[in-house]
Amino acid sequence: MEMNKATLRKICKDLDLYSTPSINDRLYLHYKVIWLEGNGFNKIEGLTALRELRSLFLHENLLETIEGLESQIHLDTLNLTQNHIAKIENLSHMTALTNLSLKGNYLRTAQDIEHVLQIPSLSVLDIQSNRIADPAVLDILAQMPNLRVLYLQVHAAIHKCAQDSSCVQGNDVVKHIKQYRKTVVARCKNLRYLDDRPVFDDERRRVNAWYKALEETNGDMEAALQAERDELAVIRQEKKDKDEANFRYFEEIMRQGKAERDRREKEQNNQLDEVLQRSPYSGEKILPAEDCKLVREARERRWADVVNDTVPVPHELAMPPPPPSKLEPVEVDAERLKLLHNCAVVGTGATAAMDAFVSENFTLAKEKASTKIEEFKNMDGPRGGFAARLAAAQDDVATTTKAVVAHTNMTELD
């Protein structure tokens, strides 16, 4: 493809840019990513014009050396997995390189990888499944200033050769490093991911305590393990204190929220009270006024009848009625008494004197009234009801007594 004006306009149109190239602020005409895996290349070449390349994938080829990348100064990711490379070289000019993958190659010694120290921007390094057996490789890795992710040991879950001692695709160096994971994490200060799992802050603290005690005691493993246990106890206590602090903070927030809610409710109640204390007609404040004693007592008696309560019988109502006096004037209907007497004896064939009739009825009325009084005394009822019924019964007795007295007086007069 020839790079002419027509080609530029077509590229601008394909990228949804202005058709006039000079109007566009940026016009990318370089490839950013190239995938060249699985082509059987034995040499890297032909990339001189790709100066803006960011990612280059050359895995699963037959490359033996790293070369031909002098123009790729902006390269960020370089994948050379599953090749025949025996040494890392010719990458020092890549100041932006952060990810380098050399898994499944022929790296063997610390000298084969020491070139990574000339790439200070490198943060991800994959050199698993090589032939590295030199423990000095750890000294190289520990000097990398920005190393965050390291793949050195084959993970058993993803590689079938991980548990096969005859397999040549692993790195024997992990067998020669005592306490491999702890040692690598302790030596590589900025490491955040090793092989198959992350390096969390708690693990970092435990490992640092373990490694520090190991150095101070000249390799005393028991002292190092005790230091790790002590640090673990401190971590657990800190977590417990943090949880308690969070719980107390939550309680404080709840308390403040309740206090704020109570304050708002109080304000609303005060506003409601203010509204209720003013007349809906004039808007003026209603002044409190006390009722007089008689009005208050009358209202209380009416309210007692409403709530159906009981009260003790007044003393003056519980006393028996006084005996009638002979001198007390009593109005008696003599004709009515005679009529009642005649009605009682007519048709019975019996005769009875007026005195006997009156005396007999007086005795019956008195017994009936006395029975009512005893019933009312043992009966609970509405407040004021018992007193009324008791007074009525006593009135019956008094009336009967007065009638007898009147009849006696009338007989004496006759």
HELIX and SHEET records of a PDB file:
HELIX    1   1 LYS A    5  ASP A   14  1                                  10    
HELIX    2   2 PRO A   21  ILE A   23  5                                   3    
HELIX    3   3 GLU A  114  GLN A  118  5                                   5    
HELIX    4   4 VAL A  137  ALA A  142  1                                   6    
HELIX    5   5 VAL A  173  HIS A  176  1                                   4    
HELIX    6   6 TYR A  180  ARG A  187  1                                   8    
HELIX    7   7 ASP A  201  GLU A  216  1                                  16    
HELIX    8   8 MET A  221  LEU A  276  1                                  56    
HELIX    9   9 LYS A  293  VAL A  307  1                                  15    
HELIX   10  10 HIS A  315  ALA A  318  1                                   4    
HELIX   11  11 ALA A  334  VAL A  345  1                                  12    
HELIX   12  12 MET A  354  LYS A  377  1                                  24    
HELIX   13  13 GLY A  385  LEU A  413  1                                  29    
SHEET    1   A 8 VAL A  33  TRP A  35  0                                        
SHEET    2   A 8 SER A  55  PHE A  57  1                                        
SHEET    3   A 8 THR A  77  ASN A  79  1                                        
SHEET    4   A 8 ASN A  99  SER A 101  1                                        
SHEET    5   A 8 VAL A 124  ASP A 126  1                                        
SHEET    6   A 8 VAL A 149  TYR A 151  1                                        
SHEET    7   A 8 TYR A 193  LEU A 194  1                                        
SHEET    8   A 8 ARG A 197  PRO A 198 -1                                        
END                                                                             
